[in-house]
């Protein structure tokens, strides 16, 4: 569970072994033989559905999870009612007590938002592409709550010691603000002095934190755990390629 500062908001992020029971314990050991919640990764769909039903039991009564078809973009949707089909978007907002918002990750950064009284919540899928394409500001622009009223939580993602990117990714953020320089550590210098081949370690949580602060959000907490490094706890696409997905969920109580 997330230690959320707003009392009437429930938030949590799952792990590979989250809520495992006899069904999963008896499953054949494979990339998906833990608490996978992704239907798009090649897992047995009956097992995934069982996991999703198990997950839903944590929620308040009459509250249903809205799943997304995430495409690493910057599209944001606002909903009042849950629909059975995934919605294509990478961020979602609601003011309804009947809807739980879910973000699936396996290295990308889950970001949760809530206003002071918990009447408006949001969930953001923060991969580097979405962050570079201003998904956080797009989300805030669609929320009724002012930035100074919001609390943000940054969940587990690939850590700053494991997330290697190229010069082109760093350049995208540096063009937006020089503040992002602190989120990148150079790994090597090409002997031909071709900087486009340089590699950097990137800090996704720090990138999101800088963006949130620039937008006026100062109430920021995080769980700084690396999905890549903790194989027994988290799925990691960059580590395993074929793997499951965790879910980070937020809802009103």
C-alpha positions in Angstrom: 0.0 0.0 0.0 1.0 3.6 -0.6 1.2 5.8 2.5 -1.1 8.3 1.0 -1.4 11.7 2.9 -5.1 12.0 2.0 -7.2 9.8 4.3 -10.0 9.0 1.8 -7.8 7.8 -1.0 -6.6 4.2 -1.4 -3.4 3.6 -3.5 -1.1 0.7 -4.0 1.3 -0.9 -6.4 1.6 -4.7 -7.0 4.7 -6.9 -7.1 5.4 -10.2 -8.9 4.2 -12.1 -5.8 1.4 -9.7 -4.8 -1.7 -11.7 -3.5 -0.4 -15.0 -5.0 -2.6 -18.0 -4.1 -2.8 -21.7 -4.9 -3.8 -21.0 -8.5 -0.6 -19.2 -9.2 1.6 -21.3 -6.9 0.6 -24.4 -9.0 1.2 -22.7 -12.3 4.1 -23.8 -14.4 7.2 -21.7 -13.7 7.6 -19.2 -16.5 8.0 -15.5 -17.1 4.4 -15.1 -16.1 4.1 -17.6 -13.2 3.6 -14.8 -10.7 1.1 -12.0 -10.3 1.0 -10.7 -13.9 -1.8 -8.3 -14.7 -1.0 -7.6 -18.4 -3.3 -9.2 -21.0 -1.0 -8.1 -23.9 2.2 -9.9 -23.0 1.5 -13.5 -24.1 0.4 -14.9 -20.7 -2.5 -17.3 -20.3 -5.6 -15.0 -20.4 -7.5 -17.1 -17.8 -4.7 -16.7 -15.3 -4.5 -13.0 -15.9 -8.2 -12.6 -15.5 -8.0 -14.5 -12.2 -5.3 -12.2 -11.0 -7.4 -9.2 -11.9 -10.4 -10.5 -10.1 -8.1 -11.2 -7.1 -6.8 -7.6 -7.3 -10.3 -6.1 -7.4 -11.1 -7.6 -4.0 -8.9 -5.0 -2.4 -11.0 -2.2 -3.7 -14.0 -0.6 -1.9 -17.4 -2.2 -2.8 -18.9 -1.1 -6.1 -15.6 0.2 -7.3 -14.2 -1.2 -10.6 -10.8 -0.9 -12.2 -10.4 1.0 -15.4 -7.5 -0.4 -17.5 -5.7 1.4 -20.2 -4.2 0.5 -23.6 -0.9 2.3 -23.0 1.0 3.4 -26.1 3.8 5.5 -24.6 2.1 8.7 -25.7 0.7 11.8 -24.0 -3.0 11.4 -24.4 -5.1 11.9 -21.2 -8.7 10.8 -20.6 -11.2 11.8 -18.0 -13.9 9.3 -17.1 -17.0 9.2 -14.8 -17.8 5.5 -15.3 -15.7 2.4 -15.8 -15.9 0.6 -19.2 -14.9 -3.0 -19.8 -12.7 -2.3 -22.7 -9.2 -0.7 -22.1 -9.1 3.0 -23.1 -6.2 4.0 -25.3 -4.3 6.6 -23.2 -1.3 7.0 -21.0 -3.0 9.0 -18.2 -6.5 9.0 -16.7 -8.4 11.2 -14.4 -11.7 10.7 -12.4 -13.8 12.3 -9.7 -16.0 9.3 -9.4 -15.9 7.1 -6.2 -16.9 4.1 -8.4 -13.8 4.0 -10.5 -10.2 2.8 -9.7 -7.5 4.0 -12.0 -4.7 1.5 -13.0 -1.4 2.0 -14.7 0.6 -1.1 -15.8 4.4 -1.0 -15.7 7.5 -3.2 -16.0 10.2 -0.5 -15.8 8.3 2.7 -16.7 7.3 5.1 -13.9 3.8 5.0 -12.4 2.7 8.5 -11.1 -0.4 9.0 -8.9 -2.0 12.3 -8.2 -4.7 13.4 -5.7 -6.1 16.7 -4.5 -6.2 17.5 -0.8 -9.6 16.1 -0.1 -9.3 13.1 -2.4 -12.2 14.1 -4.6 -10.1 14.1 -7.8 -7.4 11.6 -8.6 -5.2 10.7 -11.6 -2.8 8.0 -12.7 0.0 8.5 -15.2 2.1 6.0 -17.2 5.5 7.8 -17.1 7.9 6.2 -19.7 10.6 8.5 -21.0 8.7 9.2 -24.2 5.5 10.2 -22.4 7.5 12.4 -20.0 9.3 14.1 -22.9 6.0 14.7 -24.5 4.7 16.5 -21.4 2.1 14.0 -20.2 2.3 15.4 -16.7 1.4 18.9 -17.8 -1.3 17.5 -20.1 -2.8 15.7 -17.2 -2.8 18.7 -14.9 -4.4 20.9 -17.6 -7.4 18.5 -17.6 -7.8 18.4 -13.8 -10.1 20.8 -12.0 -7.7 20.9 -9.0 -5.0 23.6 -8.8 -1.4 22.4 -8.7 -0.9 23.6 -5.1 -3.8 21.4 -4.0 -2.2 18.2 -5.4 -0.1 15.4 -3.9 2.0 13.3 -6.2 3.5 9.8 -5.7 6.2 8.3 -7.8 6.3 4.5 -7.9 9.0 1.8 -8.6 10.7 2.0 -12.0 14.0 1.2 -13.6 16.6 2.8 -11.4 19.2 5.5 -12.2 22.0 2.8 -12.2 20.3 0.6 -14.8 18.4 2.9 -17.3 20.9 3.5 -20.1 19.8 5.8 -22.9 21.5 7.6 -25.8 22.4 11.2 -26.3 19.3 11.8 -28.4 17.1 11.1 -25.3 19.1 13.4 -23.1 18.9 16.1 -25.7 15.1 16.1 -25.8 14.9 16.9 -22.1 17.9 19.4 -22.2 16.1 21.4 -24.8 13.2 21.8 -22.4 15.3 22.8 -19.4 18.9 22.8 -18.3 17.6 21.5 -14.9 17.4 18.0 -16.4 21.2 17.8 -16.6 21.2 16.5 -13.0 19.1 13.5 -14.1 21.7 12.1 -16.5 25.2 10.6 -15.9 27.5 10.1 -18.8 28.7 6.5 -19.3 31.3 6.8 -22.0 32.9 9.2 -24.4 33.2 8.1 -28.0 36.8 8.2 -29.2 35.7 9.8 -32.5 34.1 12.6 -30.4 30.7 11.8 -31.9 28.5 12.8 -29.0 25.5 11.2 -30.6 27.0 7.8 -29.7 27.5 8.7 -26.0 25.5 6.7 -23.5 24.0 8.1 -20.2 22.2 6.7 -17.2 18.9 8.4 -16.7 16.9 8.9 -13.5 13.2 8.7 -14.4 12.0 9.6 -11.0 14.1 12.7 -10.9 12.9 13.8 -14.4 9.3 13.5 -13.2 10.1 15.3 -9.9 11.6 18.2 -11.8 8.6 18.4 -14.1 6.2 18.3 -11.2 8.0 21.0 -9.3 8.2 23.2 -12.4 4.4 22.9 -12.7 3.9 24.0 -9.1 3.5 20.6 -7.3 5.7 20.5 -4.1 3.9 17.6 -2.3 5.9 14.8 -3.8 6.7 11.4 -2.3 8.2 8.3 -3.9 9.2 4.6 -3.5 12.7 4.6 -5.0 13.0 0.9 -5.8 14.5 -0.3 -9.0 12.4 -2.8 -11.0 15.4 -4.0 -13.0 17.5 -4.8 -9.9 14.9 -6.6 -7.8 14.1 -9.6 -10.0 12.2 -11.5 -7.2 9.9 -8.5 -6.6 9.3 -6.7 -9.9 8.8 -7.5 -13.5 11.3 -5.7 -15.8 11.0 -5.5 -19.6 14.5 -4.2 -20.1 15.9 -7.1 -18.0 13.8 -9.9 -19.3 12.1 -8.7 -22.5 9.3 -11.3 -22.2 7.7 -10.6 -18.8 4.6 -9.6 -16.9 3.3 -6.3 -15.7 2.7 -4.8 -12.3 -0.3 -2.5 -11.6 -0.3 0.8 -9.7 -3.9 1.6 -8.6 -5.6 4.6 -7.0 -9.2 5.1 -6.0 -11.4 7.1 -3.7 -12.6 5.3 -0.6 
